[in-house]
């Protein structure tokens, strides 16, 4: 049986973990990688994440499936260079914002595209960060799916189910608002927490006193500034709304502490506890 050729543009944590997982579950795929970082491409090949490294979009364009696991701005720039595509080709982008990506796809190749956001990741990046269980039991949001061709929808669903993911459907605008509150704003808070502590505390005190709670809250501040700068830029309006909401909640906490409103603060904290009734 001839194997399907999957071209991965950007072979880091997301792209590398995808190939590792699919290699575990199926023998029907042959993986090619294109990465502007030559060291990443070489490393991905040596780690067995891909079968072949290529150097041009023309070589990727001939694949059956193309996966775009690069920053959002790079996805939009790459989309403009992908035309023409074969009618059966399926292009799946993994961007963390969706509306501007969806709007940027030319009409004549719109059926080729499935705009997706796998809700997973770590603060690490690069091919060496890849691991095969990154996608297992996680959610992938498929956006504006009605604009994708039937063949492309079927290919994408099969791929994500092979990864062990749960499928959720939203329009791109709705996705970006939810993602701002649940994913993007927490990253902004983590960066702010890290910067505020470093400006107030010396290294020795941080090392001596930082416990699990601080490490958990600041962990995602290790995430790539280039990638998250793109995400913040693409989802600016929704992110600002989320930051304003967070600032309002934090201000409420500050006022209750300033005014010795301890019973009120206790109720406020108990209300926050109920979040994990949903998540747990």
TORDOSE-916709 format. One record per residue (C-alpha): residue number from 1; x, y, z. Coordinates in steps of 0.02 Angstrom, whole numbers, plus 50000, padded with zeros to 5 digits. Layout:
N
NUM	X	Y	Z
...
END
This chain:
280
1	50000	50000	50000
2	50067	50171	49954
3	50090	50279	50106
4	50012	50451	50121
5	50139	50590	50119
6	50123	50712	50263
7	50223	50874	50248
8	50253	50963	50413
9	50300	51146	50405
10	50386	51187	50570
11	50454	51030	50652
12	50457	51075	50836
13	50357	51016	50986
14	50189	51011	50896
15	50245	50943	50728
16	50368	50820	50802
17	50243	50754	50929
18	50115	50731	50791
19	50232	50625	50685
20	50287	50522	50836
21	50107	50485	50884
22	50053	50440	50708
23	50204	50328	50685
24	50147	50235	50843
25	49969	50212	50782
26	49989	50182	50595
27	50112	50135	50459
28	50017	50224	50321
29	50109	50390	50329
30	50275	50453	50260
31	50335	50614	50343
32	50426	50760	50264
33	50483	50914	50359
34	50517	51093	50307
35	50590	51211	50437
36	50679	51378	50416
37	50793	51323	50558
38	50915	51202	50476
39	50971	51134	50645
40	50791	51091	50691
41	50767	51000	50526
42	50929	50902	50549
43	50883	50861	50730
44	50708	50802	50680
45	50784	50684	50553
46	50912	50615	50676
47	50776	50587	50808
48	50670	50491	50684
49	50529	50616	50691
50	50522	50624	50501
51	50576	50518	50353
52	50643	50659	50246
53	50692	50842	50257
54	50646	50955	50111
55	50696	51134	50074
56	50556	51214	49973
57	50368	51236	49982
58	50357	51158	49809
59	50412	50992	49885
60	50283	51010	50025
61	50145	51063	49904
62	50146	50890	49824
63	50101	50803	49989
64	49931	50725	50024
65	49921	50813	50193
66	50009	50974	50244
67	50021	51021	50428
68	50066	51201	50474
69	50139	51204	50649
70	50222	51374	50644
71	50178	51541	50725
72	50017	51622	50668
73	50098	51758	50563
74	50201	51623	50476
75	50044	51522	50441
76	49962	51670	50354
77	50118	51706	50253
78	50135	51522	50202
79	49952	51509	50150
80	49981	51645	50021
81	50122	51542	49943
82	50035	51372	49938
83	49930	51397	49781
84	49907	51293	49676
85	49857	51137	49772
86	49793	50969	49711
87	49606	50950	49739
88	49630	50805	49860
89	49765	50892	49965
90	49718	50928	50145
91	49802	51074	50234
92	49781	51084	50423
93	49845	51233	50520
94	49877	51221	50707
95	49869	51407	50744
96	49814	51464	50916
97	49704	51599	50841
98	49584	51558	50701
99	49482	51703	50632
100	49620	51795	50538
101	49691	51631	50474
102	49522	51575	50411
103	49491	51744	50327
104	49662	51742	50243
105	49636	51581	50145
106	49603	51616	49959
107	49431	51560	49900
108	49500	51448	49762
109	49591	51336	49889
110	49475	51360	50039
111	49406	51183	50021
112	49583	51115	50046
113	49597	51190	50220
114	49545	51132	50392
115	49579	51264	50525
116	49615	51176	50689
117	49678	51216	50863
118	49741	51068	50965
119	49721	51122	51146
120	49886	51054	51206
121	50068	51102	51221
122	50207	51132	51345
123	50324	51275	51383
124	50462	51183	51290
125	50497	51197	51104
126	50603	51122	50967
127	50613	50943	50901
128	50691	50874	51060
129	50536	50928	51158
130	50423	50813	51055
131	50339	50664	51139
132	50209	50546	51070
133	50074	50573	51204
134	50060	50762	51183
135	49891	50747	51094
136	49820	50596	51185
137	49651	50632	51268
138	49664	50818	51227
139	49536	50923	51133
140	49555	50989	50958
141	49442	51131	50902
142	49394	51125	50718
143	49339	51296	50657
144	49229	51348	50512
145	49225	51165	50462
146	49082	51194	50340
147	49205	51288	50228
148	49316	51134	50210
149	49288	51002	50076
150	49209	50837	50127
151	49368	50741	50088
152	49471	50864	50190
153	49351	50853	50337
154	49361	50663	50334
155	49551	50663	50324
156	49569	50785	50469
157	49446	50692	50580
158	49534	50527	50548
159	49704	50603	50586
160	49648	50682	50750
161	49555	50526	50805
162	49714	50425	50770
163	49801	50544	50889
164	49672	50502	51023
165	49595	50676	51024
166	49418	50737	51061
167	49339	50840	50921
168	49248	51004	50959
169	49173	51120	50828
170	49162	51311	50835
171	49162	51457	50718
172	49328	51549	50714
173	49265	51708	50796
174	49190	51613	50942
175	49350	51511	50962
176	49459	51666	50974
177	49355	51743	51112
178	49355	51584	51216
179	49541	51555	51186
180	49581	51732	51244
181	49507	51697	51417
182	49558	51515	51438
183	49729	51511	51354
184	49799	51679	51299
185	49763	51786	51453
186	49837	51655	51572
187	49999	51665	51471
188	49999	51854	51489
189	49971	51835	51677
190	50113	51711	51691
191	50233	51827	51600
192	50176	51971	51713
193	50199	51865	51869
194	50375	51815	51818
195	50426	51994	51778
196	50351	52067	51937
197	50438	51941	52049
198	50606	51961	51963
199	50597	52150	51985
200	50562	52134	52172
201	50662	51981	52226
202	50843	51925	52210
203	50887	51757	52133
204	50932	51675	52299
205	50765	51719	52378
206	50670	51654	52226
207	50764	51490	52231
208	50742	51472	52420
209	50557	51513	52430
210	50479	51465	52263
211	50363	51318	52296
212	50251	51214	52186
213	50116	51347	52171
214	50234	51480	52107
215	50318	51359	51989
216	50149	51302	51919
217	50090	51480	51892
218	50252	51542	51814
219	50292	51386	51712
220	50211	51447	51551
221	50315	51607	51559
222	50450	51495	51484
223	50347	51486	51323
224	50418	51557	51161
225	50401	51748	51155
226	50402	51743	50965
227	50256	51623	50957
228	50154	51708	51093
229	50190	51882	51028
230	50109	51826	50865
231	49960	51754	50958
232	49935	51913	51061
233	49946	52019	50904
234	49821	51913	50807
235	49696	51908	50950
236	49726	52082	51019
237	49546	52139	51047
238	49490	51979	51133
239	49649	51973	51237
240	49624	52151	51297
241	49447	52108	51353
242	49515	51958	51448
243	49653	52062	51530
244	49526	52196	51581
245	49418	52061	51661
246	49568	51990	51754
247	49622	52163	51812
248	49446	52193	51878
249	49449	52030	51976
250	49623	52067	52045
251	49569	52243	52094
252	49421	52168	52190
253	49543	52058	52285
254	49656	52207	52324
255	49511	52312	52389
256	49447	52172	52501
257	49621	52152	52577
258	49644	52340	52598
259	49475	52357	52684
260	49495	52203	52797
261	49342	52123	52717
262	49397	51948	52761
263	49227	51863	52758
264	49192	51937	52588
265	49364	51881	52529
266	49330	51706	52592
267	49169	51697	52490
268	49261	51764	52338
269	49391	51627	52355
270	49257	51493	52377
271	49176	51552	52216
272	49343	51529	52128
273	49355	51352	52201
274	49204	51301	52097
275	49306	51313	51936
276	49380	51143	51975
277	49207	51068	51995
278	49203	51094	51806
279	49382	51044	51767
280	49409	50895	51883
END
